[in-house]
Amino acid sequence: MNVKKIHGPLLALGLAGCMLLLLIHPEASLSAALRGLTVWWDVLFPSLFPFFVISEVMLGFGVVHLFGTLLDPLMRPLFGIPGSGGFVAAMGYVSGYPVGAKLTAKLREQNLISRIEGERLVAFTTSSDPIFLLGAVSVGFFHDASLGLILALSHYGAGLLVGLLMSFHGRREEAISTPDSTVPGEQTPALQSGPRLRTALISMAEARRKDGRSLGELMKGAIQSSLQLIIIVGGLVVFFNVLMELLARAGIMSYLFRFMGLLLSLGGFPPELAGALGNGFFEVTLGARSAGEAAASLPLHFKVATAAFILSWGGLSVHAQVSSILNGTGLRYLPFMTARLIHAVLAAGLALLLWRPVMGTGLSSAWSSLPAATAFAPSASGIAASLGLLSILLAIGLLLSLLIPAFGAIIRMIRRNG
């Protein structure tokens, strides 16, 4: 039987079942909804909304076009995306999901990236933010700031590896595309000539001229768009919290936990972590909290690796957020889901691989004594720390973009003289 033919009836049957469970367990459903609403208001809204507005304003002022031109020598050879993807990557890693998807969709709407480039970009810029990873997970859930270093190395390191792997995605489609077709976002020869900084400033001025909105209009549009998106994010968080509660009441979660326990046993992990993995499959916050609150008798490195897996997978709640953002852009969901799974496996593997070098050599103790270990919190200081990290990432990217052409020139000079 064709899967498409049974998709609709199965979805209707599942929704009818959820409605029935809502009628049977109204109090539990209300409590789950309130828990999801609390997470959204206390954590997601203050940490995500400022970055939503900032990214919209930067797009309107042409800042993305400025960094796009400057970062192009770095991003195209490594990740197969235009330089504007470097700004998206920095914003995505600093502010967390789903900011990377939001900016990718904006670039796609402005025809600055192709469909393949957009799929590559959203695949490796969807990650946890430092506020959640360092503040909530390592300090709040595990009660150990020293674990933030290994969680950050495994999560963000695996994300960069996914970006390198995704550079091979869609190469066959790009190869068979017509050679005379215009590449979205490609600069005209007039803009390509001359110093790169001058070209970048011209691109920024041209983008600002095309936008044409005043500062007041730009702020109004940014706030309206950001409020709409943050409400969607909150609604999905509440929905998945209620869904998990209903599945638990129906006994379905227990079967899922057994299946997860079997998979963990096959992978050499303690099956007691099945609850954390099952919760993380749906919602990242509940999964990471379950991993941190798992039995103290379980090996700590396995609990940290499970948390790294959950943070990188993101949960179906994040998947639904990204899918809703990408709707109408032409970007496919399957490459994103595949990249999330690869990211999760790589992050868990890196956490186990780096455990002895990081935790056994004093690096973790040195990290926990730094202000950065606890600076990222869902507050004004955490947002300030995130903005500082954003500036550092962009500065590093710009430095590498300047060094790559310089190294190329040196190599060409050596070859000519050789």
Helices and strands as residue ranges (DSSP letters): H 3-24, H 26-39, I 40-44, H 45-61, H 63-79, H 84-95, H 99-109, H 115-125, H 130-130, I 131-141, H 147-166, H 171-176, H 189-192, H 196-211, H 215-249, H 252-266, G 271-273, H 274-282, H 284-292, H 300-313, H 315-326, H 333-359, H 363-368, H 372-375, H 380-417
